[in-house]
Amino acid sequence: MTTYVITVPGTFTTGIEDGTRTRLAQALRPADPHGTRMGSAEGLDVLSVNEDNTFILRLTVDADTGPHAEEEARRLADSALRDAGLDERTAPLGPALITGIDSGIR
């Protein structure tokens, strides 16, 4: 198994309220990249929201291959968005991309 840091972009089509943002960040906490050497060194936040309501999720995923890691990251992102009360209409996601590969967890 390899630990991957995956970036998943998206857009909040109706904006995002503070409470929803907090719920989303909490739902994503188990996949927070700060648990990896790379995520900690690079200061990668699990959720970054821009002024234009675009956002980036950076997730840590253990997988056998890059494609499996990207697939798992999408599943985690979709689940966290649903837990926060969002769906594919209010927060559509773009393609998941491998940001980095981290061989050791600190």
N, C-alpha and C positions, 0 to 999 in steps of 0.2 A: 504494500500500500504506500502511496505517496500522498503527501499533503499539498494541496493546490490552493492558491488564493485566486478566486474567480471574481470577475467584475461583471455585474449585471446592470445595464443602464435602463432607465425608464422615465416616464413622465406622469406627474399627477395632473390629470386633466381638469380637475376642479379645485386645485390647490390642496393644501394639507393643514389641518388644525394641529395645535400643539399636542392635544391628547392623543390624536391618531398617530402622530409622529413618535410620541413616547411609547405607545403600544407596539408600533412597528419595530422600533429599536429594541424593545424588550424581547419580542418574538425572534429577533435575529441574533440576540446575545450569544446563544450556543455556537454560532458560526463566526463570531467576531475574530477578525484577522490579528488582533493584538495578542492572541495566544500563540502566534508564530514568531520566529525570529525576524522574518521579513516584515510582517505587519507591524511589529513593535518598532523596528528600526526605521521604517518608512512612515510611521504615524498614520497608518491606514485605518480610517473609521469605517465601521460597518455600514453606516448610512450617511451620505452627503447629499444635501438638498441645495440646489442653486436658486437664484432669485426668479428664474423663469419657470420654476416648478419642475425642471428636469431633476433627476436624482441618479445616484450611483449606489448600488449595494456592493460591498466587497465582502465575500464570504469565504471561509475556510472550509474545504471539503477534502476528506480522505477518499481516494479512489484508486483503482488499478490503472486507469488510462485517462488521458485528457478529455476525450469525449464523454466518458462516464462522469468525470468531475463536473463538466459543464452541465450535463443533464441533471445531476444531483443539485447543483446550485440553483438551477431553474425551479426544481421541485421545492427546495427550501424557500426561495424567494416567493413563489406563488402561495405557499402555505402561510408564510409570515404576513403577506399582504392580506390574505383572507382573515387571519386572526386579528388583524388591525381594522377589519371592516371594509377593506378595499377589494376590488376585483379587476378583471382585465379591461373594463371600460373606464374605471376611475384611475387606474395605474397600470397602463400597458407597459410591458417589458420589451427591451430590445434583446439582441443575441448575447448570450453569455460568452465571455472571453477569459482565457487564462491570463491572469496578471502576473503570476509567479508560481514557482515551485519551491517548496520549503521542506527540506529533508529532516529538520529537527524542530521539535516543539520545546519552547523554553519552560 
